[in-house]
């Protein structure tokens, strides 16, 4: 009988620090905040953490071609 091995990577936490969030998205940490429009969550201790659910939603929009450009977002503010 043949066996297949599937490797599934699951982040150990839902809320990620910047470096982990960047890695989760496949983006260099130094470029992450400039490329990712997801707003981090301000935690009670003052740290900022990114929610993997929000990151997934953004990545799904990129994949589908429905992510808004910075200009489109700014136009809505006018």
N, C-alpha and C positions, 0 to 999 in steps of 0.2 A: 504494500500500500504506500502510495506517495504521500508525503506530508508537506504542507506549505507553512512557512513561517511568516507571520505578519508582524511588523514592528510598528507599534503605535506609541507616539510620544505624547504624553499628557502632562501639561504643566502641573507641578505639585500644588500650586496655589492659584486662586482665581485672580487675586490682586498682585501685580508685578511691579517691582522697581524698574526704573528707566532702562537699565542695561538688559534686564530679563525681558522687558516688553519689546525692546528693539530686536533682541535675538528671536523672540517669538514671531515677530513680523519679518525676520530676515533682513533687517536694516542695520547698518552700522550705528552704534550708540551715539556717535558724534553727529549723525545726520537725522536721528530719529525725530526729535521735536520739530525740526524744520519740515519734515515730510509728512508726519502723522498728525492729522487734525483732531485726534481724540484728546479730549480734555482729561487730565488726570484727576483723580478723586483726592480731595484734601482730607487726610485722616486726622483724627483728634490730636495725635501727637505732633502734628505739623508736617509729616511726610506726605509726599505725593505719590500715589500709586495708580497704575493703569489697570482697568478692568478687562480681562480677556474677552468678556462678552462684547464690550464696546470695540475692542480691536478686531474681533471676528466680524462684526457688522461692517466696519470700515473696509476690511479686506474683501468681504463679499461684494461690497459696492464697487471696489476697484476691479474685481474679477468680472463683474457684470457690465462694467463700463458706465455705471450710473453714479459714480462718485462725483460730487460737485467740485468745480475748480474754485480756487481762492476768489477769483473775480466774481463768480456767480454768487458765492456766499456774501461777499461785500455788497453786491448789488441789492440783495435782499434787505440789508441794513439801512439803505437810503430811503 
